[in-house]
Amino acid sequence: GGIALTMFGGSSNVSPDSNNTFQQIRVSDDRCIPHLTAFAERIHKHDCAIMCQITHLGRRSESYSDDWLPAIAPSASRETLHRSFAREMDQHDIDRVVREFGDAAWRCKTAGLDGLETLTGGHLIGQFFSPSTNKRTDSYGGSLENRCRFGLEVYEEIRRRVGDDFLVGMRFIVDEAMAGGLDFDDCVAIAGVFERAGYLDFFNAIYGRMDTVFGLARDNMPGMASPIAPWLDKAAAFKREVSLPVFHAARIADIATASHEIREGLIDMAGMTRAHIADPHIVNKIKSGEEERIRPCVGATHCMGVTRPVCLHNPSTGREGRLPHKVERSETPGRKIVVVGGGVAGLEAARVAALRGHTVTLFEAAPSLGGQVLLASEATWRKDILGVVDWRSDELDRLGVDVRLNVYAEADDVLALDPDAVI
């Protein structure tokens, strides 16, 4: 699709006692290396860089998956979302997990990846940062400097294992936005500690908490109920306080927003994960002068489901083996196709048939296209879902589909067109 960098594996486990909470990759064993190598080689063929996000979940770990190992954390606690009872890490645990981060980083570099980032926030490194989860009284708790100690040891070990010619970053919460947690000033101070240590190449700024369902939906992965780029001002404020490059990704759903962020120097790189799930060809469409044809992410968050990692708007995403993104022209174009019904299914049928080279007529009984989606959009926080209708309507105009509104299609209306197929 033309992108410069893709990052995968959020979040890949570095340790056996970072148990899966969803279908995560494991970078805790050398058996991952040939798979990562094959992946990197495929991506590099397209002149694209590839990075991996690695982590230890800490108290977010699911105790009843994988080997049923107990969750560990800076202090004994119960995580709000996954409900595991975490035990306090002793020095052996700390030393072991530091080594495991280094081992995982080495595997990423050995496999030919271009870099990695760790995830702080509600994960183990961030749990050490935050006074809400770190109640220790030893050298790893108490003062801000002490709460940074574990993370510094992790990054020192990572850098020792991968050297200086490998990108190493931190997905970093710039404000936990919770009582008893880290505020913006605390996070800036922590960032300063890591900048002075010299182990990092970039920060990937995020906002809020991730240990509740609401926190994930509002702060970390905001959907259509949130405005576009809701935490951009927080990321931009953070960038003004640090010297390292700052990435940011949180509902940057359109090119206008991304361009504004970069042009104005608010951030250094725009992450557009869900936007590229909706349309993997964004960059190529810009290059070819077809920016208006970019399929918009509407923030439905359908792609976030573990059992359905697919896009509500783009049925090809996640099904490329049988539903390719590029619709090929038919070997027998020019057939007459009639589509009855201008809901999203009818619009998609008409679009694909027209791309196949057929002559398409669409009948819709209502005065507007969209069907039940028009009803769904009446809830003000769901208005963006109209994008699945508007984009297809624009595509039908471009493809020359004959759209007939206010026509309740009877048999005679259909047969009068002498169609080869009726949908």
C-alpha positions in Angstrom: 0.0 0.0 0.0 3.0 2.4 0.1 3.4 2.8 3.8 6.9 3.4 5.2 6.7 1.4 8.4 4.5 -1.3 9.8 4.5 -2.5 13.4 3.0 -5.8 14.6 2.8 -8.0 17.6 0.9 -5.7 20.0 1.8 -7.0 22.4 4.2 -9.9 22.0 5.0 -11.7 25.2 8.7 -11.8 26.4 8.1 -14.3 29.2 6.2 -17.5 30.0 4.5 -15.8 32.9 3.1 -13.1 30.7 0.1 -15.2 29.7 -2.1 -14.5 26.8 -5.1 -12.3 27.2 -5.9 -12.6 23.5 -4.2 -14.3 20.5 -0.7 -12.8 21.1 2.6 -13.7 19.5 5.3 -15.2 21.8 8.9 -13.8 21.5 9.9 -15.8 24.6 11.3 -18.7 22.6 13.8 -19.1 19.8 11.2 -20.9 17.8 9.7 -17.5 16.8 12.8 -16.5 14.9 12.2 -18.2 11.6 8.6 -17.0 11.5 9.7 -13.4 12.2 12.4 -13.7 9.6 10.0 -14.8 6.9 7.7 -12.0 7.9 10.5 -9.4 7.7 11.6 -10.6 4.3 8.1 -10.3 2.9 7.7 -6.8 4.2 11.2 -5.6 3.1 10.5 -6.7 -0.5 8.1 -3.7 -0.5 10.7 -1.2 0.7 8.9 -1.0 4.0 10.4 -1.1 7.5 9.0 -3.5 10.1 9.0 -3.3 13.9 7.5 -5.4 16.7 6.0 -4.4 20.0 7.2 -6.5 22.9 5.9 -6.6 26.5 5.4 -8.3 29.8 1.8 -7.9 30.9 2.5 -8.0 34.6 -0.7 -7.9 36.5 -2.7 -7.7 33.3 -1.7 -11.3 32.5 -4.5 -13.9 32.4 -3.7 -16.5 35.0 -6.0 -19.1 33.4 -4.4 -19.3 30.0 -1.2 -20.9 28.6 0.6 -22.6 31.5 -1.6 -21.2 34.3 1.3 -19.3 35.8 0.4 -16.7 38.4 0.5 -13.0 37.4 3.4 -11.0 38.7 3.6 -7.2 39.4 5.6 -4.7 41.3 3.2 -5.1 44.3 0.4 -7.6 45.1 -2.8 -6.4 43.5 -5.8 -7.4 41.5 -6.1 -5.9 38.0 -9.4 -4.4 37.2 -10.0 -5.8 33.7 -8.6 -9.3 33.6 -9.1 -9.9 37.3 -5.9 -11.8 38.0 -4.4 -11.7 41.5 -0.8 -10.7 41.0 2.0 -11.5 43.5 4.8 -9.1 44.3 8.0 -9.7 42.3 11.1 -10.6 44.2 14.6 -9.8 43.0 14.9 -13.1 41.2 11.7 -12.2 39.2 13.1 -8.8 38.4 16.4 -10.1 37.2 14.8 -12.9 35.2 12.3 -10.6 33.4 15.0 -8.1 32.6 17.0 -10.9 30.9 13.8 -12.0 29.1 13.3 -8.6 27.6 16.9 -8.6 26.4 16.5 -12.1 24.9 13.3 -11.1 23.1 14.9 -8.0 21.7 17.8 -10.2 20.4 15.4 -12.5 18.7 13.7 -9.5 17.0 17.1 -8.2 15.7 18.3 -11.7 14.7 15.1 -12.2 12.7 15.9 -9.1 10.6 13.4 -6.7 12.1 14.2 -3.0 12.0 13.3 -2.2 15.6 11.0 -2.7 18.5 9.1 -0.8 21.1 7.9 -1.8 24.6 4.5 -1.0 26.0 4.4 0.8 29.3 1.1 2.1 30.5 -0.9 -0.7 32.2 1.8 -3.3 31.4 4.7 -4.3 33.7 7.1 -1.5 33.0 4.4 1.1 33.4 3.1 -0.7 36.6 6.5 0.0 38.1 6.3 3.7 37.0 2.8 4.3 38.5 2.3 4.9 42.3 -1.2 3.4 41.9 0.4 -0.1 41.3 3.9 0.2 42.8 3.7 0.2 46.6 7.2 -1.1 47.1 9.5 0.2 49.8 12.8 -1.1 48.4 15.0 0.4 45.6 12.3 -0.2 43.0 9.6 1.8 44.8 8.9 5.1 46.5 10.6 7.9 44.6 10.1 8.6 40.9 13.7 7.6 40.3 13.3 4.3 42.1 10.1 3.6 40.2 12.1 4.1 36.9 14.8 1.6 38.0 13.2 -1.5 36.6 12.5 0.1 33.2 16.0 1.5 33.0 17.4 -2.0 33.7 15.2 -3.4 31.0 16.3 -0.9 28.4 19.9 -1.1 29.4 19.7 -4.9 28.8 17.8 -4.5 25.5 20.4 -2.0 24.2 23.2 -4.3 25.3 21.8 -7.1 23.3 20.9 -5.3 20.1 23.6 -2.6 19.9 23.1 0.9 18.6 22.1 0.2 15.0 18.6 -1.1 16.0 15.6 1.2 16.7 14.3 1.0 20.3 11.3 2.9 21.4 8.8 3.1 24.2 5.0 3.2 23.8 4.6 5.7 26.6 1.5 7.0 28.5 1.8 10.7 28.9 -0.9 11.0 31.5 -2.7 8.1 33.3 -5.7 10.4 33.9 -6.7 8.6 37.1 -6.7 9.3 40.8 -3.5 8.2 42.4 -1.8 7.6 39.0 0.8 9.5 37.0 -0.2 13.0 35.8 1.4 14.8 32.9 4.2 16.3 34.9 5.1 12.9 36.3 5.3 11.4 32.9 7.4 14.2 31.5 9.8 13.7 34.4 10.0 9.9 33.7 10.6 10.6 30.0 13.5 12.9 31.0 15.0 10.1 33.1 15.0 7.8 30.0 16.2 10.5 27.6 19.2 11.2 29.8 20.0 7.4 30.0 20.4 7.4 26.2 18.8 4.0 25.5 15.8 5.2 23.5 15.3 6.4 19.9 11.7 7.5 20.1 8.5 7.8 22.3 5.1 6.5 21.0 2.8 8.8 23.0 -0.6 7.5 24.3 -3.0 8.7 26.9 -5.1 7.3 29.7 -5.5 4.0 31.3 -6.0 0.5 29.9 -7.0 -1.6 32.9 -10.8 -1.0 32.4 -13.1 -1.6 29.5 -14.0 2.0 29.5 -10.4 3.1 29.6 -9.5 1.0 26.6 -12.5 2.2 24.6 -12.1 5.9 25.5 -8.4 6.4 26.0 -6.3 3.8 24.2 -8.5 2.9 21.2 -11.2 5.5 20.9 -14.0 4.7 18.5 -16.8 6.6 16.8 -18.1 8.0 20.1 -14.8 10.1 20.3 -13.8 13.0 18.1 -11.0 12.5 15.6 -7.5 12.4 17.2 -8.9 13.1 20.7 -5.5 13.0 22.5 -3.5 14.9 19.9 -3.2 17.9 22.2 -1.7 15.7 25.0 0.8 14.2 22.6 1.7 17.6 21.2 2.2 19.0 24.7 4.5 16.0 25.5 6.5 16.5 22.4 7.2 20.1 23.4 8.8 18.7 26.6 11.1 16.1 25.1 13.9 16.0 22.5 13.4 12.5 21.1 11.0 12.0 18.1 7.4 11.4 19.1 4.9 9.0 17.4 1.2 9.1 18.1 -1.7 6.9 17.2 -5.2 7.3 18.6 -8.0 7.6 16.0 -5.9 9.4 13.4 -8.5 8.3 10.9 -8.0 10.6 7.9 -5.2 12.1 5.8 -6.2 15.7 6.6 -5.6 15.1 10.3 -2.4 13.3 9.8 -1.0 15.9 7.4 -2.0 18.7 9.9 -0.2 16.9 12.7 3.0 16.6 10.8 2.9 19.9 9.0 2.5 21.8 12.2 5.2 19.9 14.0 2.7 18.6 16.6 4.2 15.1 16.4 6.9 13.5 14.2 5.1 10.4 12.9 1.4 9.6 12.6 0.3 6.0 13.3 -2.8 5.1 11.4 -3.5 1.5 12.4 -7.3 1.3 12.0 -7.3 3.7 9.0 -5.0 1.2 7.2 -7.2 -1.7 8.2 -10.1 0.1 6.5 -8.0 0.9 3.5 -4.5 -0.6 3.2 -3.8 1.5 0.1 -3.9 5.0 1.6 -0.4 6.1 0.6 -0.6 4.7 -3.0 -4.0 6.5 -3.5 -2.4 9.8 -2.4 0.6 9.2 -4.8 -1.8 8.5 -7.7 -3.9 11.5 -7.1 -6.9 9.5 -5.8 -7.0 10.8 -2.2 -10.8 11.3 -2.5 -11.2 7.5 -3.0 -9.6 6.5 0.3 -12.1 4.3 2.2 -12.5 6.1 5.6 -12.3 4.4 9.0 -15.6 5.1 10.7 -14.4 4.0 14.2 -16.8 1.1 14.5 -14.0 -0.9 16.4 -15.2 -4.1 14.8 -11.6 -4.9 14.1 -10.8 -5.0 17.8 -12.7 -8.2 18.5 -10.5 -11.3 19.1 -12.9 -13.6 17.3 -13.4 -11.2 14.4 -10.2 -9.3 13.5 -11.8 -7.9 10.4 -13.2 -4.5 9.3 -16.8 -3.5 9.3 -16.3 -1.3 6.3 -13.9 -3.3 4.3 -14.9 -7.0 4.0 -11.6 -7.9 2.3 -9.4 -7.1 5.4 -8.6 -10.3 7.1 -10.1 -12.3 4.3 -7.6 -11.5 1.5 -7.1 -15.1 0.5 -10.7 -15.3 -0.8 -11.7 -11.7 -1.0 -8.9 -9.7 -2.6 -8.8 -5.9 -2.1 -8.4 -5.4 -5.8 -11.5 -6.5 -7.8 -10.4 -7.9 -11.1 -12.3 -7.3 -14.3 -14.5 -10.1 -15.4 -13.5 -12.3 -18.3 -17.0 -11.7 -19.7 -17.7 -8.0 -19.0 -20.7 -6.0 -20.1 -23.5 -8.1 -18.6 -26.6 -6.4 -17.3 -26.9 -6.5 -13.5 -29.8 -5.3 -11.5 -29.4 -4.8 -7.7 -32.6 -4.4 -5.7 -32.0 -2.5 -2.4 -29.6 0.4 -1.6 -28.5 -0.6 1.8 -24.8 -1.3 2.4 -25.1 -4.8 1.0 -26.7 -3.6 -2.2 -24.2 -0.8 -2.6 -21.4 -3.2 -2.2 -22.9 -5.6 -4.7 -23.3 -2.8 -7.2 -19.8 -1.5 -6.7 -18.2 -4.9 -7.2 -20.3 -5.7 -10.2 -19.4 -2.4 -11.8 -15.7 -3.0 -11.1 -16.0 -6.3 -12.8 -17.0 -4.4 -15.9 -20.8 -4.9 -15.9 -23.6 -2.5 -16.6 -25.4 -2.0 -13.2 -28.8 -0.6 -12.3 -29.7 -0.2 -8.6 -33.3 0.2 -7.4 -33.9 1.7 -3.9 -37.5 2.3 -2.6 -36.4 5.1 -0.2 -35.4 8.6 -1.2 -31.8 8.0 0.1 -29.2 5.3 0.0 -28.1 3.6 3.1 -30.9 1.4 4.5 -30.7 0.6 8.2 -27.3 2.4 8.5 -29.3 5.7 8.2 -31.2 4.7 11.3 -28.1 3.7 13.1 -26.5 7.1 12.4 -29.4 8.9 14.2 -27.6 8.3 17.5 -25.4 11.3 17.5 -22.3 9.4 18.7 -22.7 7.0 15.8 -23.0 9.6 13.0 -19.6 8.6 11.5 -21.0 5.2 10.5 -22.5 7.1 7.5 -19.0 6.8 6.0 -19.8 3.2 4.9 -22.7 4.6 2.8 -21.2 7.8 1.6 -18.0 6.2 0.3 -19.9 3.5 -1.6 -22.3 6.1 -3.0 -19.4 8.1 -4.3 -17.8 5.0 -5.8 -21.1 4.2 -7.7 -21.1 7.7 -9.1 -17.5 7.3 -10.3 -18.3 3.9 -11.8 -21.4 5.1 -13.6 -23.9 2.9 -11.9 -27.5 3.9 -12.7 -29.0 4.6 -9.2 -32.8 4.9 -9.2 -34.3 6.2 -5.9 -37.9 6.2 -4.8 -38.5 3.0 -6.9 -40.2 0.1 -5.2 -38.9 -2.5 -7.7 -41.7 -4.7 -9.0 -41.0 -7.7 -11.3 -41.9 -5.6 -14.3 -39.4 -2.9 -13.4 -36.6 -5.5 -13.2 -37.6 -7.5 -16.3 -37.9 -4.4 -18.4 -34.1 -4.0 -18.1 -33.6 -7.6 -19.6 -30.9 -8.3 -16.9 -28.4 -11.2 -17.0 -28.5 -11.4 -13.2 -30.5 -9.9 -10.4 -29.2 -9.4 -6.8 
